[in-house]
């Protein structure tokens, strides 16, 4: 008899107790340049934190600013972050800091100086935990700059990656290796899908959804998430059970109905287009590292069985089912898809408001800060405006959380004679 299925729930419970670096009542600021302002990897991070962790105490705010370098954020950091008061941050600078030319020591020195200012500034305003991210990479097939070719610019970005890693280690903070996560997947994806496949975007450096998923993967791993969404053990001859975050609504021979408060991360439909985050999955370890909703089936009398979930049916061997299959990796249509799309859309609307809020209002508050300190009427008006903005953001956040309802789904297992 195979012992692994009987240990599954116990091991899952141990894994689920593992802590990320996010404290209680985490307030996560996602910080970076135009790649962050695209509001894709930031959206993936927020949907993951809200739907996949089982935690209700996490809030997220993205602070992306197109064209920005680390020094630009250091200058606006204290003013802009006051609208959210984060205690956790992710940073992603370097693409612009590399100046789109070959690496030179002065480029690295300037980037290091400004990133040190960013880290010190974050510590000053109360950020206790931060995932210090490297820049990503560029796709030589799409990156066209008169000043430098893509392969050479990637060497520059790799130098900045090493500086970011050094600063993270010096400050005893996790390092998000965005560069290597992206560059490891790029050649594999092109070998399979062709040179015209562009996960790093049409310009080679503003990533498409496929490339943005790689960025989110790097940051979520740096934040310490182990990826255990849940473990479901379906017993063909006895009691079935589920791990924390899920509950059994009903259980019959070969069929269980589950109510899940923790969701797996769901993907777009197209497995070939760079505009779909699903297309990059065969070339990276997102599902293995971060997205494991495991089904174990025990008590099978046959060597094979069919599993039906989310309107799809697939066949597996008994050994596969006893050892466990990752449902969200095996099935490309899931019962969570609709709810996840609604959540993602709501997060996207909230983050769009955040961009407008920061770029059109919050940053410009620095201009009147000195006057507000000397004029009570100006200070009162500014305080009133800040409250209205905070109230509207809270409304947007509440709208996101309305979509976070438990999902009821059914798994059926049929023995194949």
C-alpha positions, 0 to 999 in steps of 0.5 A, spaced: 500 500 500 502 506 498 503 511 504 504 517 500 496 519 500 495 518 507 500 523 509 498 528 504 493 532 508 498 532 514 504 534 510 499 539 507 497 542 514 505 543 515 506 547 509 500 551 510 503 553 516 509 556 513 509 563 513 511 568 508 514 575 510 508 578 510 506 580 517 499 581 519 495 586 516 500 587 511 499 593 506 503 591 500 506 597 495 508 594 488 513 599 486 516 600 479 517 604 472 512 603 466 513 596 466 509 596 473 504 601 471 502 596 465 498 594 471 499 586 469 504 583 474 502 588 479 495 585 478 497 578 478 500 579 485 494 582 488 489 577 485 494 571 488 495 575 495 487 575 495 485 569 492 490 564 493 493 565 500 487 564 504 488 571 508 483 576 508 488 581 512 492 583 505 491 590 502 495 592 495 497 598 492 501 599 485 505 605 484 508 604 477 510 611 474 512 610 466 519 612 464 522 612 472 528 610 474 530 608 482 532 616 483 525 618 481 522 614 486 526 616 491 524 623 490 517 622 491 517 616 496 515 619 502 510 623 499 507 618 495 507 612 500 503 616 505 497 615 501 497 608 503 502 607 509 505 600 507 509 595 511 511 591 505 514 593 498 516 590 492 521 594 487 522 593 480 527 598 477 533 597 472 530 597 465 531 605 465 537 605 469 541 601 464 540 607 460 539 603 454 547 602 452 552 598 454 554 597 461 559 602 464 561 602 472 558 609 472 551 606 470 552 601 476 554 606 481 548 611 479 543 605 480 546 602 486 546 609 489 539 610 488 537 603 490 540 605 496 536 611 497 530 607 495 531 602 501 533 607 506 527 611 504 522 605 505 525 603 511 524 610 514 516 610 512 515 604 516 516 598 511 519 592 514 519 587 509 521 588 502 522 584 496 528 587 492 527 586 485 532 586 479 530 589 472 527 584 467 530 582 461 529 584 453 527 580 447 533 580 442 528 578 437 523 584 438 528 589 442 530 595 437 534 600 439 539 604 435 544 605 441 544 597 443 542 590 441 538 586 445 543 581 447 548 586 449 543 590 453 541 584 457 548 583 459 547 590 462 541 588 466 545 582 469 550 587 472 544 591 475 541 584 477 547 583 481 547 590 484 540 589 487 541 582 489 547 585 493 543 590 496 538 585 498 543 581 502 546 587 505 539 589 508 537 582 510 531 582 505 529 577 500 531 578 493 526 577 487 530 575 481 526 577 475 531 577 470 533 570 471 526 568 471 524 571 465 531 570 461 530 562 463 523 562 460 525 566 454 529 561 450 525 555 452 518 558 449 521 560 443 524 554 441 517 551 442 513 557 439 518 560 434 521 567 434 515 570 433 513 569 440 514 575 444 513 574 451 517 580 453 512 585 448 512 588 442 518 592 443 521 587 447 521 590 454 514 592 456 512 584 457 506 581 454 501 578 459 506 571 459 512 575 461 508 579 466 506 572 469 514 571 470 515 577 473 509 576 478 512 569 479 519 572 481 516 576 486 511 571 489 517 567 491 521 572 494 515 574 498 515 567 501 509 563 498 510 556 498 504 555 493 500 550 497 493 552 495 490 545 498 490 538 498 484 533 496 484 526 498 478 522 495 477 515 498 473 511 493 472 506 499 471 510 505 472 517 508 474 523 503 478 529 506 480 536 504 485 541 507 484 548 510 481 553 506 476 548 503 470 544 506 467 538 504 459 539 502 458 532 500 461 525 499 459 519 495 463 513 492 467 516 487 464 523 487 465 529 492 463 536 492 467 541 495 467 549 498 473 552 497 475 559 500 482 558 497 482 559 490 488 556 485 491 562 480 487 561 473 490 563 467 487 566 460 485 561 455 490 561 449 496 556 450 500 559 444 499 567 444 504 571 448 498 575 450 495 569 454 499 568 461 497 561 460 502 560 454 508 561 458 506 555 463 510 550 460 517 553 460 517 555 467 515 553 474 509 557 476 504 551 477 509 547 481 512 553 485 506 557 487 499 553 484 498 546 487 491 544 488 493 537 489 488 531 488 489 524 491 485 518 489 485 512 494 482 505 494 482 505 486 480 497 484 483 499 477 489 501 474 486 507 470 481 512 472 477 518 469 477 524 473 472 530 471 472 537 474 470 543 471 466 540 465 473 536 463 474 529 463 481 526 463 484 519 464 490 518 469 493 512 472 492 509 479 499 511 481 498 518 478 492 519 482 495 516 489 501 520 488 497 526 487 495 530 481 495 538 480 488 540 478 490 546 476 496 544 472 492 538 468 485 541 467 485 548 462 478 549 464 476 550 472 470 551 476 474 557 478 475 561 472 469 565 472 470 568 479 477 569 478 476 573 472 471 577 476 476 578 481 482 580 476 477 585 473 475 588 479 483 589 481 484 592 474 479 597 475 482 599 482 489 599 480 487 604 474 484 608 479 491 608 483 495 610 477 490 616 476 490 618 484 498 618 484 500 621 478 494 626 477 494 628 485 498 625 490 505 626 487 503 634 486 501 635 493 509 636 494 508 642 491 503 645 496 506 641 502 510 647 505 504 652 504 500 647 508 505 647 514 504 654 514 497 656 513 491 652 517 486 653 511 490 650 506 492 644 511 485 643 512 483 643 505 489 638 504 487 634 509 480 634 507 482 632 500 486 626 502 480 623 506 476 623 500 481 620 496 482 615 501 475 613 502 474 612 494 480 608 495 477 604 500 471 603 496 475 601 490 478 595 495 471 593 498 469 592 491 474 588 489 473 584 496 466 583 494 468 578 488 472 573 493 466 568 495 467 561 496 467 557 490 463 550 490 466 545 485 465 537 484 470 532 483 468 525 480 472 519 479 470 513 475 474 507 474 476 505 467 475 497 467 
